[in-house]
Protein backbone atom coordinates (compact mmCIF):
# COMPACT_ATOMS: atom_id res chain seq x y z
CA UNK A 1 0.00 0.00 0.00
CA UNK A 2 2.85 2.33 0.88
CA UNK A 3 4.54 1.70 -2.47
CA UNK A 4 1.26 2.23 -4.34
CA UNK A 5 0.62 5.56 -2.60
CA UNK A 6 4.18 6.66 -3.33
CA UNK A 7 3.76 5.71 -7.00
CA UNK A 8 0.47 7.62 -7.25
CA UNK A 9 2.09 10.64 -5.64
CA UNK A 10 4.87 10.57 -8.23
CA UNK A 11 2.30 10.37 -11.05
CA UNK A 12 0.30 13.28 -9.63
CA UNK A 13 3.48 15.35 -9.35
CA UNK A 14 4.44 14.51 -12.94
CA UNK A 15 0.97 15.39 -14.24
CA UNK A 16 0.99 18.65 -12.29
CA UNK A 17 4.34 19.58 -13.80
CA UNK A 18 2.99 18.83 -17.29
CA UNK A 19 -0.10 20.97 -16.68
CA UNK A 20 2.09 23.80 -15.37
CA UNK A 21 4.19 23.66 -18.53
CA UNK A 22 1.08 23.80 -20.73
CA UNK A 23 -0.36 26.68 -18.70
CA UNK A 24 2.86 28.68 -18.93
CA UNK A 25 3.04 28.01 -22.66
CA UNK A 26 -0.50 29.26 -23.27
CA UNK A 27 -0.17 32.31 -21.04
CA UNK A 28 3.34 33.39 -22.08
CA UNK A 29 4.30 33.81 -25.78
CA UNK A 30 8.01 33.27 -25.04
CA UNK A 31 7.36 29.95 -23.31
CA UNK A 32 4.98 28.96 -26.09
CA UNK A 33 7.71 29.60 -28.65
CA UNK A 34 10.24 27.52 -26.72
CA UNK A 35 7.79 24.63 -26.33
CA UNK A 36 6.88 24.83 -30.02
CA UNK A 37 10.55 24.66 -31.05
CA UNK A 38 11.13 21.52 -28.95
CA UNK A 39 8.01 19.74 -30.23
CA UNK A 40 8.73 20.72 -33.83
CA UNK A 41 12.33 19.50 -33.73
CA UNK A 42 11.29 16.14 -32.27
CA UNK A 43 8.44 15.78 -34.78
CA UNK A 44 10.61 16.60 -37.81
CA UNK A 45 13.41 14.27 -36.72
CA UNK A 46 10.95 11.45 -36.02
CA UNK A 47 10.03 11.49 -39.72
CA UNK A 48 13.68 11.08 -40.72
CA UNK A 49 14.42 14.72 -41.57
CA UNK A 50 17.87 16.19 -40.90
CA UNK A 51 18.40 19.61 -39.29
CA UNK A 52 20.26 22.07 -41.52
CA UNK A 53 19.60 19.96 -44.63
CA UNK A 54 15.87 19.25 -44.66
CA UNK A 55 14.76 21.93 -42.19
CA UNK A 56 15.87 24.87 -40.03
CA UNK A 57 14.35 26.10 -36.75
CA UNK A 58 13.87 29.62 -35.37
CA UNK A 59 15.83 31.22 -38.20
CA UNK A 60 15.72 35.04 -38.21
CA UNK A 61 15.43 36.81 -41.56
CA UNK A 62 15.47 40.44 -42.59
CA UNK A 63 12.67 41.53 -44.92
CA UNK A 64 12.75 44.23 -47.58
CA UNK A 65 10.90 46.71 -45.35
CA UNK A 66 13.49 46.34 -42.57
CA UNK A 67 11.36 44.15 -40.27
CA UNK A 68 12.54 40.82 -38.85
CA UNK A 69 10.88 37.49 -39.64
CA UNK A 70 11.32 34.47 -37.37
CA UNK A 71 9.22 31.41 -38.33
CA UNK A 72 9.30 28.43 -35.98
CA UNK A 73 10.37 26.02 -38.72
CA UNK A 74 11.16 25.96 -42.42
CA UNK A 75 11.03 22.61 -44.22
CA UNK A 76 12.66 22.32 -47.64
CA UNK A 77 10.53 20.23 -50.01
CA UNK A 78 11.23 18.81 -53.48
CA UNK A 79 10.27 20.77 -56.62
CA UNK A 80 11.64 24.04 -55.19
CA UNK A 81 8.93 24.19 -52.52
CA UNK A 82 9.12 25.33 -48.90
CA UNK A 83 6.86 24.61 -45.93
CA UNK A 84 6.79 27.40 -43.31
CA UNK A 85 5.42 26.55 -39.85
CA UNK A 86 4.46 29.40 -37.52
CA UNK A 87 3.23 28.59 -34.01
CA UNK A 88 0.48 30.78 -32.55
CA UNK A 89 -1.07 30.69 -29.07
CA UNK A 90 -3.48 32.85 -27.10
CA UNK A 91 -4.05 33.28 -23.39
CA UNK A 92 -7.78 33.35 -24.13
CA UNK A 93 -7.65 29.61 -24.89
CA UNK A 94 -6.62 29.09 -21.28
CA UNK A 95 -9.30 31.46 -20.02
CA UNK A 96 -11.98 29.52 -21.91
CA UNK A 97 -11.00 26.39 -20.00
CA UNK A 98 -11.48 28.21 -16.71
CA UNK A 99 -14.63 30.26 -17.36
CA UNK A 100 -17.96 29.10 -15.93
CA UNK A 101 -20.34 31.91 -16.88
CA UNK A 102 -21.92 31.90 -20.37
CA UNK A 103 -21.76 35.67 -20.73
CA UNK A 104 -18.09 35.71 -19.78
CA UNK A 105 -17.47 32.84 -22.19
CA UNK A 106 -19.01 34.80 -25.07
CA UNK A 107 -16.82 37.79 -24.26
CA UNK A 108 -13.68 35.63 -24.23
CA UNK A 109 -14.64 34.04 -27.56
CA UNK A 110 -14.92 37.53 -29.03
CA UNK A 111 -11.45 38.43 -27.72
CA UNK A 112 -10.08 35.14 -29.06
CA UNK A 113 -11.51 35.90 -32.49
CA UNK A 114 -9.93 39.36 -32.51
CA UNK A 115 -6.52 38.07 -31.38
CA UNK A 116 -6.36 35.19 -33.84
CA UNK A 117 -7.44 37.39 -36.74
CA UNK A 118 -4.60 39.74 -35.86
CA UNK A 119 -2.22 36.77 -35.91
CA UNK A 120 -3.62 35.74 -39.30
CA UNK A 121 -3.23 39.26 -40.72
CA UNK A 122 0.34 39.42 -39.45
CA UNK A 123 1.22 36.01 -40.89
CA UNK A 124 -0.37 36.82 -44.25
CA UNK A 125 1.63 40.05 -44.52
CA UNK A 126 5.02 38.34 -44.01
CA UNK A 127 7.00 37.82 -47.18
CA UNK A 128 8.63 34.51 -46.30
CA UNK A 129 9.32 33.65 -49.94
CA UNK A 130 12.06 36.27 -50.28
CA UNK A 131 13.27 35.79 -46.71
CA UNK A 132 13.99 32.07 -47.01
CA UNK A 133 15.67 32.37 -50.41
CA UNK A 134 19.25 32.52 -49.05
CA UNK A 135 18.78 29.51 -46.75
CA UNK A 136 17.10 27.62 -49.57
CA UNK A 137 20.19 28.09 -51.73
CA UNK A 138 22.59 27.41 -48.83
CA UNK A 139 20.91 24.04 -48.26
CA UNK A 140 21.62 23.19 -51.92
CA UNK A 141 17.93 22.93 -52.79
CA UNK A 142 17.75 25.26 -55.81
CA UNK A 143 18.02 28.82 -57.05
CA UNK A 144 14.48 30.01 -56.47
CA UNK A 145 11.55 29.15 -54.20
CA UNK A 146 8.67 28.44 -56.57
CA UNK A 147 6.02 27.42 -54.04
CA UNK A 148 5.60 28.40 -50.39
CA UNK A 149 3.11 26.70 -48.06
CA UNK A 150 2.33 28.27 -44.67
CA UNK A 151 0.88 26.50 -41.63
CA UNK A 152 -0.49 28.34 -38.61
CA UNK A 153 0.12 25.79 -35.89
CA UNK A 154 -2.08 25.93 -32.78
CA UNK A 155 -1.10 24.20 -29.48
CA UNK A 156 -3.76 21.45 -29.66
CA UNK A 157 -6.68 20.24 -31.78
CA UNK A 158 -9.18 21.61 -29.27
CA UNK A 159 -7.68 25.06 -29.84
CA UNK A 160 -8.48 24.77 -33.55
CA UNK A 161 -12.10 23.98 -32.71
CA UNK A 162 -12.31 26.95 -30.33
CA UNK A 163 -10.86 29.34 -32.90
CA UNK A 164 -13.32 28.15 -35.56
CA UNK A 165 -16.15 28.55 -33.07
CA UNK A 166 -14.98 32.06 -32.26
CA UNK A 167 -14.84 32.91 -35.98
CA UNK A 168 -16.52 30.41 -38.37
CA UNK A 169 -14.95 32.26 -41.32
CA UNK A 170 -11.41 31.93 -39.98
CA UNK A 171 -10.49 28.86 -42.04
CA UNK A 172 -11.77 30.45 -45.23
CA UNK A 173 -9.84 33.68 -44.61
CA UNK A 174 -6.69 31.70 -43.90
CA UNK A 175 -7.09 29.65 -47.12
CA UNK A 176 -7.51 32.82 -49.17
CA UNK A 177 -4.06 33.87 -47.95
CA UNK A 178 -2.51 30.46 -48.64
CA UNK A 179 -2.37 29.54 -44.96
CA UNK A 180 -3.50 26.26 -43.41
CA UNK A 181 -4.69 26.21 -39.78
CA UNK A 182 -3.70 23.02 -37.96
CA UNK A 183 -3.28 21.47 -34.53
CA UNK A 184 -0.78 18.71 -33.69
CA UNK A 185 -2.69 16.09 -35.72
CA UNK A 186 -2.75 18.25 -38.84
CA UNK A 187 0.90 19.19 -38.34
CA UNK A 188 2.00 15.55 -38.03
CA UNK A 189 0.10 14.71 -41.21
CA UNK A 190 1.71 17.60 -43.09
CA UNK A 191 5.20 16.73 -41.82
CA UNK A 192 4.59 13.05 -42.63
CA UNK A 193 3.68 13.89 -46.23
CA UNK A 194 6.63 16.29 -46.47
CA UNK A 195 8.99 13.66 -45.08
CA UNK A 196 7.71 11.07 -47.55
CA UNK A 197 8.28 13.40 -50.52
CA UNK A 198 11.75 14.35 -49.27
CA UNK A 199 12.74 10.71 -48.84
CA UNK A 200 11.45 9.79 -52.31
CA UNK A 201 13.37 12.70 -53.82
CA UNK A 202 16.49 11.66 -51.87
CA UNK A 203 16.17 8.09 -53.18
CA UNK A 204 15.90 9.40 -56.75
CA UNK A 205 19.03 11.52 -56.27
CA UNK A 206 20.90 8.55 -54.81
CA UNK A 207 19.77 6.40 -57.76
CA UNK A 208 21.16 8.97 -60.20
CA UNK A 209 24.48 9.05 -58.31
CA UNK A 210 24.70 5.25 -58.39
CA UNK A 211 24.04 5.21 -62.15
CA UNK A 212 26.68 7.90 -62.73
CA UNK A 213 29.13 6.00 -60.50
CA UNK A 214 28.59 2.74 -62.42
CA UNK A 215 29.05 4.53 -65.75
CA UNK A 216 32.28 6.09 -64.51
CA UNK A 217 33.48 2.67 -63.31
CA UNK A 218 32.70 1.04 -66.67
CA UNK A 219 34.53 3.84 -68.52
CA UNK A 220 37.53 3.45 -66.21
CA UNK A 221 37.61 -0.32 -66.77
CA UNK A 222 37.42 0.25 -70.54
CA UNK A 223 40.41 2.59 -70.34
CA UNK A 224 42.34 0.04 -68.25
C-alpha positions, -999 to +999 in steps of 0.1 A: +000+000+000+028+023+009+045+017-025+013+022-043+006+056-026+042+067-033+038+057-070+005+076-073+021+106-056+049+106-082+023+104-111+003+133-096+035+154-094+044+145-129+010+154-142+010+187-123+043+196-138+030+188-173-001+210-167+021+238-154+042+237-185+011+238-207-004+267-187+029+287-189+030+280-227-005+293-233-002+323-210+033+334-221+043+338-258+080+333-250+074+300-233+050+290-261+077+296-286+102+275-267+078+246-263+069+248-300+106+247-310+111+215-290+080+197-302+087+207-338+123+195-337+113+161-323+084+158-348+106+166-378+134+143-367+109+115-360+100+115-397+137+111-407+144+147-416+179+162-409+184+196-393+203+221-415+196+200-446+159+192-447+148+219-422+159+249-400+144+261-367+139+296-354+158+312-382+157+350-382+154+368-416+155+404-426+127+415-449+127+442-476+109+467-453+135+463-426+114+442-403+125+408-389+109+375-396+113+345-374+092+314-383+093+284-360+104+260-387+112+260-424+110+226-442+127+223-476+105+202-500+112+188-535+103+208-566+116+240-552+089+242-525+091+253-489+069+246-459+068+274-433+054+265-398+045+294-375+032+286-340+005+308-325-011+307-291-035+328-271-041+333-234-078+334-241-076+296-249-066+291-213-093+315-200-120+295-219-110+264-200-115+282-167-146+303-174-180+291-159-203+319-169-219+319-204-218+357-207-181+357-198-175+328-222-190+348-251-168+378-243-137+356-242-146+340-276-149+375-290-114+384-277-101+351-291-115+359-325-099+394-325-065+381-314-064+352-338-074+374-367-046+397-359-022+368-359-036+357-393-032+393-407+003+394-395+012+360-409-004+368-442+016+400-445+050+383-440+070+378-472+086+345-463+093+336-499+121+363-503+133+358-467+140+321-470+157+324-504+192+325-491+188+295-468+171+276-496+202+281-517+226+274-488+209+240-483+216+232-519+179+229-528+177+253-558+180+288-570+145+300-565+115+292-542+087+284-566+060+274-540+056+284-504+031+267-481+023+283-447+009+265-416-005+283-386+001+258-359-021+259-328-011+242-295-038+215-297-067+202-318-092+216-293-077+251-298-085+248-335-121+240-327-123+269-303-109+293-329-133+282-356-162+285-331-150+321-323-148+329-360-165+304-384-150+323-413-114+319-400-105+289-420-118+305-452-098+337-446-067+317-439-071+297-471-075+328-492-041+339-479-025+305-486-024+295-450-035+263-434-047+262-398-037+230-380-033+215-345-008+187-337-027+161-357-027+182-388+009+192-383+020+156-380+001+147-412+017+176-431+052+167-418+046+131-426+037+139-462+066+163-465+090+137-451+077+111-476+083+134-505+117+143-493+127+107-488+114+098-523+134+127-538+165+117-519+162+081-532+159+094-568+190+115-563+209+086-548+198+064-578+212+090-602+245+091-583+247+053-584+240+052-622+267+079-627+291+060-605+286+027-624+290+045-657+323+061-645+335+027-633+327+010-667+345+038-685+375+035-662+376-003-668+374+003-705+404+026-703+423+000-682 
